[in-house]
Amino acid sequence: MKVKILRQQDPMSDPYWQTFTYEGGRDASVAAVLDDINYRDDVIDIDGNPADRISWECSCLQSICGACAMVINGVPRLACDTFVRDLKGDTIVIEPLRKFPTVSDLVVDRSTIHENLKKADAYIGKYHQSREKNHDHEYQAGRCLKCGLCLEICPNYTKGEKFYGPMFANDSYLITARSGGDTSGIRQEYKEHFAAGCSKSLACERVCPMNIPTLASMAKMNRGHI
């Protein structure tokens, strides 16, 4: 198979495409394909030219850290949870997430996710036990990896300057459900930085590796019955 990767040496350099070959099994994950290329004694592209090893992030390789988020064949996915057998054609096209600044190759700077949470003062102050009927959804919403896949596919999210994206809806719900004090502040932040800009395409739910029901979080926040 061919593996076509959009590469970039550093934040200031121009991106370029480079293609490699992969001759392993189709049961391998895309993360394993990247390892296969990087761990060769000499990294050579499809034209026989020497190439630098590919920069990409990983940690758990078990779909629970979100570090290996990237765009694979046009779809935002986790490399460790995407398998060659499930991809169509004989070419794997890999790009970095485009909604975040590129650091190097497939490594991007996702710090805006956490910076926006700090701007919104999004944390649980005085904790209280929520009603038992909400426990299941609280668990689901709390599984967010902050991987950025939902932001990548969201048609309303650009750089997080005004609209904070789908994950902020889940965080707002969790904070509202678990805070024992005044939650008017986070409710206002939710209205300003999410509800006012969401077009409800629900593309976020389709790509979420944790299958978080964001629409349910939105519904609970919009009704105000938490």
Sequence and secondary structure as in RCSB ss.txt:
>XXXX:A:sequence
MKVKILRQQDPMSDPYWQTFTYEGGRDASVAAVLDDINYRDDVIDIDGNPADRISWECSCLQSICGACAMVINGV
PRLACDTFVRDLKGDTIVIEPLRKFPTVSDLVVDRSTIHENLKKADAYIGKYHQSREKNHDHEYQAGRCLKCGLC
LEICPNYTKGEKFYGPMFANDSYLITARSGGDTSGIRQEYKEHFAAGCSKSLACERVCPMNIPTLASMAKMNRGH
I
>XXXX:A:secstr
 EEEEEE SSTTS  EEEEEE  S TTSBHHHHHHHHHTSSS B TTS B        S SSSSS TTEEEETTE
EEEGGG BGGGS SSEEEEE  TTS EEETTEE  HHHHHHHHHTT S  SB    GGGHHHHHHHTT    SHH
HHH TT SSSSS   HHHHHHHHHHHHHBSS  HHHHHHHIIIIITT     HHHHH TT   HHHHHHHHHHT 
 
